[in-house]
Amino acid sequence: MPSGDIDREVPRMRALIAAGIGLAAALALVFTITAIGMPAGKTSPKPLYTTVPEHP
């Protein structure tokens, strides 16, 4: 096997390893947030104002 083939494969393997690490980190983050769950909270009884008041 010529050494040129090996030199071309190294960057591909690094990219594949980096993609695998990124995917594992993203899945770990998703599973951690899922395990923690939604915070217990209530919605405000006051309505939100969605219109701008008239200018004087």
mmCIF file of the N, C-alpha and C atoms, coordinates in Angstrom:
data_MODEL
# 
_entry.id   MODEL 
# 
loop_
_atom_site.group_PDB 
_atom_site.id 
_atom_site.type_symbol 
_atom_site.label_atom_id 
_atom_site.label_alt_id 
_atom_site.label_comp_id 
_atom_site.label_asym_id 
_atom_site.label_entity_id 
_atom_site.label_seq_id 
_atom_site.pdbx_PDB_ins_code 
_atom_site.Cartn_x 
_atom_site.Cartn_y 
_atom_site.Cartn_z 
_atom_site.occupancy 
_atom_site.B_iso_or_equiv 
_atom_site.pdbx_formal_charge 
_atom_site.auth_seq_id 
_atom_site.auth_comp_id 
_atom_site.auth_asym_id 
_atom_site.auth_atom_id 
_atom_site.pdbx_PDB_model_num 
ATOM 1   N N  . MET A 1 1  ? 0.856   -1.184 0.000  1.00 0.00 ? 1  MET A N  1 
ATOM 2   C CA . MET A 1 1  ? 0.000   0.000  0.000  1.00 0.00 ? 1  MET A CA 1 
ATOM 3   C C  . MET A 1 1  ? 0.900   1.244  0.000  1.00 0.00 ? 1  MET A C  1 
ATOM 4   N N  . PRO A 1 2  ? 0.752   2.121  -0.957 1.00 0.00 ? 2  PRO A N  1 
ATOM 5   C CA . PRO A 1 2  ? 1.569   3.342  -0.987 1.00 0.00 ? 2  PRO A CA 1 
ATOM 6   C C  . PRO A 1 2  ? 1.252   4.244  0.206  1.00 0.00 ? 2  PRO A C  1 
ATOM 7   N N  . SER A 1 3  ? 2.254   4.984  0.641  1.00 0.00 ? 3  SER A N  1 
ATOM 8   C CA . SER A 1 3  ? 2.066   5.841  1.811  1.00 0.00 ? 3  SER A CA 1 
ATOM 9   C C  . SER A 1 3  ? 1.095   6.983  1.542  1.00 0.00 ? 3  SER A C  1 
ATOM 10  N N  . GLY A 1 4  ? 0.864   7.331  0.295  1.00 0.00 ? 4  GLY A N  1 
ATOM 11  C CA . GLY A 1 4  ? -0.078  8.403  -0.037 1.00 0.00 ? 4  GLY A CA 1 
ATOM 12  C C  . GLY A 1 4  ? -1.497  8.066  0.369  1.00 0.00 ? 4  GLY A C  1 
ATOM 13  N N  . ASP A 1 5  ? -1.876  6.787  0.302  1.00 0.00 ? 5  ASP A N  1 
ATOM 14  C CA . ASP A 1 5  ? -3.225  6.383  0.710  1.00 0.00 ? 5  ASP A CA 1 
ATOM 15  C C  . ASP A 1 5  ? -3.423  6.559  2.208  1.00 0.00 ? 5  ASP A C  1 
ATOM 16  N N  . ILE A 1 6  ? -2.399  6.257  2.979  1.00 0.00 ? 6  ILE A N  1 
ATOM 17  C CA . ILE A 1 6  ? -2.501  6.393  4.432  1.00 0.00 ? 6  ILE A CA 1 
ATOM 18  C C  . ILE A 1 6  ? -2.634  7.865  4.804  1.00 0.00 ? 6  ILE A C  1 
ATOM 19  N N  . ASP A 1 7  ? -1.875  8.721  4.130  1.00 0.00 ? 7  ASP A N  1 
ATOM 20  C CA . ASP A 1 7  ? -1.933  10.150 4.428  1.00 0.00 ? 7  ASP A CA 1 
ATOM 21  C C  . ASP A 1 7  ? -3.310  10.734 4.139  1.00 0.00 ? 7  ASP A C  1 
ATOM 22  N N  . ARG A 1 8  ? -4.013  10.163 3.178  1.00 0.00 ? 8  ARG A N  1 
ATOM 23  C CA . ARG A 1 8  ? -5.350  10.662 2.856  1.00 0.00 ? 8  ARG A CA 1 
ATOM 24  C C  . ARG A 1 8  ? -6.402  10.140 3.828  1.00 0.00 ? 8  ARG A C  1 
ATOM 25  N N  . GLU A 1 9  ? -6.166  8.990  4.428  1.00 0.00 ? 9  GLU A N  1 
ATOM 26  C CA . GLU A 1 9  ? -7.152  8.386  5.326  1.00 0.00 ? 9  GLU A CA 1 
ATOM 27  C C  . GLU A 1 9  ? -7.144  9.017  6.714  1.00 0.00 ? 9  GLU A C  1 
ATOM 28  N N  . VAL A 1 10 ? -6.021  9.552  7.154  1.00 0.00 ? 10 VAL A N  1 
ATOM 29  C CA . VAL A 1 10 ? -5.921  10.102 8.509  1.00 0.00 ? 10 VAL A CA 1 
ATOM 30  C C  . VAL A 1 10 ? -6.897  11.250 8.727  1.00 0.00 ? 10 VAL A C  1 
ATOM 31  N N  . PRO A 1 11 ? -6.994  12.254 7.847  1.00 0.00 ? 11 PRO A N  1 
ATOM 32  C CA . PRO A 1 11 ? -7.968  13.327 8.076  1.00 0.00 ? 11 PRO A CA 1 
ATOM 33  C C  . PRO A 1 11 ? -9.409  12.816 8.081  1.00 0.00 ? 11 PRO A C  1 
ATOM 34  N N  . ARG A 1 12 ? -9.705  11.802 7.274  1.00 0.00 ? 12 ARG A N  1 
ATOM 35  C CA . ARG A 1 12 ? -11.062 11.261 7.260  1.00 0.00 ? 12 ARG A CA 1 
ATOM 36  C C  . ARG A 1 12 ? -11.385 10.600 8.593  1.00 0.00 ? 12 ARG A C  1 
ATOM 37  N N  . MET A 1 13 ? -10.418 9.873  9.143  1.00 0.00 ? 13 MET A N  1 
ATOM 38  C CA . MET A 1 13 ? -10.647 9.216  10.430 1.00 0.00 ? 13 MET A CA 1 
ATOM 39  C C  . MET A 1 13 ? -10.807 10.254 11.538 1.00 0.00 ? 13 MET A C  1 
ATOM 40  N N  . ARG A 1 14 ? -10.017 11.319 11.480 1.00 0.00 ? 14 ARG A N  1 
ATOM 41  C CA . ARG A 1 14 ? -10.146 12.378 12.487 1.00 0.00 ? 14 ARG A CA 1 
ATOM 42  C C  . ARG A 1 14 ? -11.519 13.028 12.406 1.00 0.00 ? 14 ARG A C  1 
ATOM 43  N N  . ALA A 1 15 ? -11.998 13.246 11.198 1.00 0.00 ? 15 ALA A N  1 
ATOM 44  C CA . ALA A 1 15 ? -13.322 13.846 11.029 1.00 0.00 ? 15 ALA A CA 1 
ATOM 45  C C  . ALA A 1 15 ? -14.402 12.901 11.529 1.00 0.00 ? 15 ALA A C  1 
ATOM 46  N N  . LEU A 1 16 ? -14.249 11.615 11.262 1.00 0.00 ? 16 LEU A N  1 
ATOM 47  C CA . LEU A 1 16 ? -15.223 10.632 11.724 1.00 0.00 ? 16 LEU A CA 1 
ATOM 48  C C  . LEU A 1 16 ? -15.232 10.540 13.244 1.00 0.00 ? 16 LEU A C  1 
ATOM 49  N N  . ILE A 1 17 ? -14.063 10.552 13.844 1.00 0.00 ? 17 ILE A N  1 
ATOM 50  C CA . ILE A 1 17 ? -13.968 10.510 15.308 1.00 0.00 ? 17 ILE A CA 1 
ATOM 51  C C  . ILE A 1 17 ? -14.568 11.773 15.912 1.00 0.00 ? 17 ILE A C  1 
ATOM 52  N N  . ALA A 1 18 ? -14.280 12.930 15.333 1.00 0.00 ? 18 ALA A N  1 
ATOM 53  C CA . ALA A 1 18 ? -14.837 14.189 15.838 1.00 0.00 ? 18 ALA A CA 1 
ATOM 54  C C  . ALA A 1 18 ? -16.354 14.199 15.720 1.00 0.00 ? 18 ALA A C  1 
ATOM 55  N N  . ALA A 1 19 ? -16.883 13.674 14.620 1.00 0.00 ? 19 ALA A N  1 
ATOM 56  C CA . ALA A 1 19 ? -18.336 13.611 14.453 1.00 0.00 ? 19 ALA A CA 1 
ATOM 57  C C  . ALA A 1 19 ? -18.951 12.674 15.482 1.00 0.00 ? 19 ALA A C  1 
ATOM 58  N N  . GLY A 1 20 ? -18.301 11.567 15.755 1.00 0.00 ? 20 GLY A N  1 
ATOM 59  C CA . GLY A 1 20 ? -18.798 10.627 16.763 1.00 0.00 ? 20 GLY A CA 1 
ATOM 60  C C  . GLY A 1 20 ? -18.794 11.232 18.155 1.00 0.00 ? 20 GLY A C  1 
ATOM 61  N N  . ILE A 1 21 ? -17.743 11.958 18.483 1.00 0.00 ? 21 ILE A N  1 
ATOM 62  C CA . ILE A 1 21 ? -17.669 12.614 19.794 1.00 0.00 ? 21 ILE A CA 1 
ATOM 63  C C  . ILE A 1 21 ? -18.749 13.685 19.910 1.00 0.00 ? 21 ILE A C  1 
ATOM 64  N N  . GLY A 1 22 ? -18.958 14.443 18.853 1.00 0.00 ? 22 GLY A N  1 
ATOM 65  C CA . GLY A 1 22 ? -20.001 15.475 18.871 1.00 0.00 ? 22 GLY A CA 1 
ATOM 66  C C  . GLY A 1 22 ? -21.383 14.880 19.021 1.00 0.00 ? 22 GLY A C  1 
ATOM 67  N N  . LEU A 1 23 ? -21.641 13.782 18.326 1.00 0.00 ? 23 LEU A N  1 
ATOM 68  C CA . LEU A 1 23 ? -22.938 13.116 18.436 1.00 0.00 ? 23 LEU A CA 1 
ATOM 69  C C  . LEU A 1 23 ? -23.143 12.564 19.840 1.00 0.00 ? 23 LEU A C  1 
ATOM 70  N N  . ALA A 1 24 ? -22.113 11.963 20.413 1.00 0.00 ? 24 ALA A N  1 
ATOM 71  C CA . ALA A 1 24 ? -22.214 11.428 21.768 1.00 0.00 ? 24 ALA A CA 1 
ATOM 72  C C  . ALA A 1 24 ? -22.471 12.544 22.778 1.00 0.00 ? 24 ALA A C  1 
ATOM 73  N N  . ALA A 1 25 ? -21.809 13.678 22.613 1.00 0.00 ? 25 ALA A N  1 
ATOM 74  C CA . ALA A 1 25 ? -22.015 14.807 23.524 1.00 0.00 ? 25 ALA A CA 1 
ATOM 75  C C  . ALA A 1 25 ? -23.428 15.362 23.397 1.00 0.00 ? 25 ALA A C  1 
ATOM 76  N N  . ALA A 1 26 ? -23.930 15.460 22.175 1.00 0.00 ? 26 ALA A N  1 
ATOM 77  C CA . ALA A 1 26 ? -25.290 15.966 21.971 1.00 0.00 ? 26 ALA A CA 1 
ATOM 78  C C  . ALA A 1 26 ? -26.317 15.025 22.582 1.00 0.00 ? 26 ALA A C  1 
ATOM 79  N N  . LEU A 1 27 ? -26.140 13.730 22.384 1.00 0.00 ? 27 LEU A N  1 
ATOM 80  C CA . LEU A 1 27 ? -27.076 12.764 22.971 1.00 0.00 ? 27 LEU A CA 1 
ATOM 81  C C  . LEU A 1 27 ? -27.010 12.782 24.494 1.00 0.00 ? 27 LEU A C  1 
ATOM 82  N N  . ALA A 1 28 ? -25.807 12.918 25.051 1.00 0.00 ? 28 ALA A N  1 
ATOM 83  C CA . ALA A 1 28 ? -25.673 12.997 26.507 1.00 0.00 ? 28 ALA A CA 1 
ATOM 84  C C  . ALA A 1 28 ? -26.400 14.221 27.046 1.00 0.00 ? 28 ALA A C  1 
ATOM 85  N N  . LEU A 1 29 ? -26.307 15.340 26.352 1.00 0.00 ? 29 LEU A N  1 
ATOM 86  C CA . LEU A 1 29 ? -27.001 16.554 26.778 1.00 0.00 ? 29 LEU A CA 1 
ATOM 87  C C  . LEU A 1 29 ? -28.512 16.371 26.723 1.00 0.00 ? 29 LEU A C  1 
ATOM 88  N N  . VAL A 1 30 ? -29.009 15.773 25.646 1.00 0.00 ? 30 VAL A N  1 
ATOM 89  C CA . VAL A 1 30 ? -30.450 15.542 25.506 1.00 0.00 ? 30 VAL A CA 1 
ATOM 90  C C  . VAL A 1 30 ? -30.948 14.605 26.595 1.00 0.00 ? 30 VAL A C  1 
ATOM 91  N N  . PHE A 1 31 ? -30.223 13.521 26.843 1.00 0.00 ? 31 PHE A N  1 
ATOM 92  C CA . PHE A 1 31 ? -30.651 12.567 27.869 1.00 0.00 ? 31 PHE A CA 1 
ATOM 93  C C  . PHE A 1 31 ? -30.591 13.184 29.262 1.00 0.00 ? 31 PHE A C  1 
ATOM 94  N N  . THR A 1 32 ? -29.609 14.037 29.520 1.00 0.00 ? 32 THR A N  1 
ATOM 95  C CA . THR A 1 32 ? -29.512 14.705 30.822 1.00 0.00 ? 32 THR A CA 1 
ATOM 96  C C  . THR A 1 32 ? -30.689 15.644 31.034 1.00 0.00 ? 32 THR A C  1 
ATOM 97  N N  . ILE A 1 33 ? -31.020 16.437 30.032 1.00 0.00 ? 33 ILE A N  1 
ATOM 98  C CA . ILE A 1 33 ? -32.152 17.359 30.150 1.00 0.00 ? 33 ILE A CA 1 
ATOM 99  C C  . ILE A 1 33 ? -33.451 16.586 30.297 1.00 0.00 ? 33 ILE A C  1 
ATOM 100 N N  . THR A 1 34 ? -33.586 15.471 29.583 1.00 0.00 ? 34 THR A N  1 
ATOM 101 C CA . THR A 1 34 ? -34.787 14.649 29.688 1.00 0.00 ? 34 THR A CA 1 
ATOM 102 C C  . THR A 1 34 ? -34.898 14.042 31.079 1.00 0.00 ? 34 THR A C  1 
ATOM 103 N N  . ALA A 1 35 ? -33.789 13.601 31.653 1.00 0.00 ? 35 ALA A N  1 
ATOM 104 C CA . ALA A 1 35 ? -33.809 12.985 32.978 1.00 0.00 ? 35 ALA A CA 1 
ATOM 105 C C  . ALA A 1 35 ? -34.164 13.998 34.057 1.00 0.00 ? 35 ALA A C  1 
ATOM 106 N N  . ILE A 1 36 ? -33.707 15.233 33.885 1.00 0.00 ? 36 ILE A N  1 
ATOM 107 C CA . ILE A 1 36 ? -34.007 16.268 34.881 1.00 0.00 ? 36 ILE A CA 1 
ATOM 108 C C  . ILE A 1 36 ? -35.490 16.605 34.854 1.00 0.00 ? 36 ILE A C  1 
ATOM 109 N N  . GLY A 1 37 ? -36.075 16.668 33.693 1.00 0.00 ? 37 GLY A N  1 
ATOM 110 C CA . GLY A 1 37 ? -37.501 16.931 33.555 1.00 0.00 ? 37 GLY A CA 1 
ATOM 111 C C  . GLY A 1 37 ? -37.822 18.411 33.490 1.00 0.00 ? 37 GLY A C  1 
ATOM 112 N N  . MET A 1 38 ? -39.108 18.669 33.316 1.00 0.00 ? 38 MET A N  1 
ATOM 113 C CA . MET A 1 38 ? -39.587 20.044 33.224 1.00 0.00 ? 38 MET A CA 1 
ATOM 114 C C  . MET A 1 38 ? -39.643 20.670 34.620 1.00 0.00 ? 38 MET A C  1 
ATOM 115 N N  . PRO A 1 39 ? -39.319 21.944 34.737 1.00 0.00 ? 39 PRO A N  1 
ATOM 116 C CA . PRO A 1 39 ? -39.429 22.593 36.043 1.00 0.00 ? 39 PRO A CA 1 
ATOM 117 C C  . PRO A 1 39 ? -40.893 22.777 36.428 1.00 0.00 ? 39 PRO A C  1 
ATOM 118 N N  . ALA A 1 40 ? -41.161 22.631 37.724 1.00 0.00 ? 40 ALA A N  1 
ATOM 119 C CA . ALA A 1 40 ? -42.525 22.841 38.204 1.00 0.00 ? 40 ALA A CA 1 
ATOM 120 C C  . ALA A 1 40 ? -42.777 24.343 38.252 1.00 0.00 ? 40 ALA A C  1 
ATOM 121 N N  . GLY A 1 41 ? -43.767 24.788 37.540 1.00 0.00 ? 41 GLY A N  1 
ATOM 122 C CA . GLY A 1 41 ? -44.061 26.209 37.502 1.00 0.00 ? 41 GLY A CA 1 
ATOM 123 C C  . GLY A 1 41 ? -45.489 26.445 37.092 1.00 0.00 ? 41 GLY A C  1 
ATOM 124 N N  . LYS A 1 42 ? -45.900 27.678 37.224 1.00 0.00 ? 42 LYS A N  1 
ATOM 125 C CA . LYS A 1 42 ? -47.262 28.049 36.853 1.00 0.00 ? 42 LYS A CA 1 
ATOM 126 C C  . LYS A 1 42 ? -47.203 29.201 35.869 1.00 0.00 ? 42 LYS A C  1 
ATOM 127 N N  . THR A 1 43 ? -48.236 29.313 35.088 1.00 0.00 ? 43 THR A N  1 
ATOM 128 C CA . THR A 1 43 ? -48.322 30.449 34.189 1.00 0.00 ? 43 THR A CA 1 
ATOM 129 C C  . THR A 1 43 ? -48.896 31.636 34.941 1.00 0.00 ? 43 THR A C  1 
ATOM 130 N N  . SER A 1 44 ? -48.582 32.808 34.474 1.00 0.00 ? 44 SER A N  1 
ATOM 131 C CA . SER A 1 44 ? -49.060 34.020 35.118 1.00 0.00 ? 44 SER A CA 1 
ATOM 132 C C  . SER A 1 44 ? -50.541 34.221 34.816 1.00 0.00 ? 44 SER A C  1 
ATOM 133 N N  . PRO A 1 45 ? -51.341 34.586 35.825 1.00 0.00 ? 45 PRO A N  1 
ATOM 134 C CA . PRO A 1 45 ? -52.750 34.856 35.561 1.00 0.00 ? 45 PRO A CA 1 
ATOM 135 C C  . PRO A 1 45 ? -52.965 36.186 34.835 1.00 0.00 ? 45 PRO A C  1 
ATOM 136 N N  . LYS A 1 46 ? -51.957 37.064 34.854 1.00 0.00 ? 46 LYS A N  1 
ATOM 137 C CA . LYS A 1 46 ? -52.091 38.362 34.199 1.00 0.00 ? 46 LYS A CA 1 
ATOM 138 C C  . LYS A 1 46 ? -51.865 38.206 32.696 1.00 0.00 ? 46 LYS A C  1 
ATOM 139 N N  . PRO A 1 47 ? -52.686 38.869 31.884 1.00 0.00 ? 47 PRO A N  1 
ATOM 140 C CA . PRO A 1 47 ? -52.488 38.761 30.437 1.00 0.00 ? 47 PRO A CA 1 
ATOM 141 C C  . PRO A 1 47 ? -51.264 39.563 29.991 1.00 0.00 ? 47 PRO A C  1 
ATOM 142 N N  . LEU A 1 48 ? -50.671 39.134 28.926 1.00 0.00 ? 48 LEU A N  1 
ATOM 143 C CA . LEU A 1 48 ? -49.559 39.877 28.346 1.00 0.00 ? 48 LEU A CA 1 
ATOM 144 C C  . LEU A 1 48 ? -50.114 40.915 27.379 1.00 0.00 ? 48 LEU A C  1 
ATOM 145 N N  . TYR A 1 49 ? -49.537 42.090 27.408 1.00 0.00 ? 49 TYR A N  1 
ATOM 146 C CA . TYR A 1 49 ? -49.968 43.137 26.494 1.00 0.00 ? 49 TYR A CA 1 
ATOM 147 C C  . TYR A 1 49 ? -49.244 42.948 25.171 1.00 0.00 ? 49 TYR A C  1 
ATOM 148 N N  . THR A 1 50 ? -49.997 42.802 24.114 1.00 0.00 ? 50 THR A N  1 
ATOM 149 C CA . THR A 1 50 ? -49.382 42.554 22.812 1.00 0.00 ? 50 THR A CA 1 
ATOM 150 C C  . THR A 1 50 ? -49.497 43.746 21.874 1.00 0.00 ? 50 THR A C  1 
ATOM 151 N N  . THR A 1 51 ? -50.172 44.802 22.307 1.00 0.00 ? 51 THR A N  1 
ATOM 152 C CA . THR A 1 51 ? -50.304 45.983 21.455 1.00 0.00 ? 51 THR A CA 1 
ATOM 153 C C  . THR A 1 51 ? -49.513 47.133 22.060 1.00 0.00 ? 51 THR A C  1 
ATOM 154 N N  . VAL A 1 52 ? -49.072 48.028 21.212 1.00 0.00 ? 52 VAL A N  1 
ATOM 155 C CA . VAL A 1 52 ? -48.321 49.197 21.655 1.00 0.00 ? 52 VAL A CA 1 
ATOM 156 C C  . VAL A 1 52 ? -49.321 50.290 21.990 1.00 0.00 ? 52 VAL A C  1 
ATOM 157 N N  . PRO A 1 53 ? -49.173 50.941 23.152 1.00 0.00 ? 53 PRO A N  1 
ATOM 158 C CA . PRO A 1 53 ? -50.095 52.037 23.479 1.00 0.00 ? 53 PRO A CA 1 
ATOM 159 C C  . PRO A 1 53 ? -49.958 53.187 22.479 1.00 0.00 ? 53 PRO A C  1 
ATOM 160 N N  . GLU A 1 54 ? -51.022 53.947 22.323 1.00 0.00 ? 54 GLU A N  1 
ATOM 161 C CA . GLU A 1 54 ? -50.985 55.086 21.404 1.00 0.00 ? 54 GLU A CA 1 
ATOM 162 C C  . GLU A 1 54 ? -50.027 56.148 21.926 1.00 0.00 ? 54 GLU A C  1 
ATOM 163 N N  . HIS A 1 55 ? -49.369 56.813 20.982 1.00 0.00 ? 55 HIS A N  1 
ATOM 164 C CA . HIS A 1 55 ? -48.473 57.893 21.367 1.00 0.00 ? 55 HIS A CA 1 
ATOM 165 C C  . HIS A 1 55 ? -49.299 59.136 21.668 1.00 0.00 ? 55 HIS A C  1 
ATOM 166 N N  . PRO A 1 56 ? -48.850 59.936 22.638 1.00 0.00 ? 56 PRO A N  1 
ATOM 167 C CA . PRO A 1 56 ? -49.611 61.168 22.965 1.00 0.00 ? 56 PRO A CA 1 
ATOM 168 C C  . PRO A 1 56 ? -49.589 62.190 21.851 1.00 0.00 ? 56 PRO A C  1 
# 
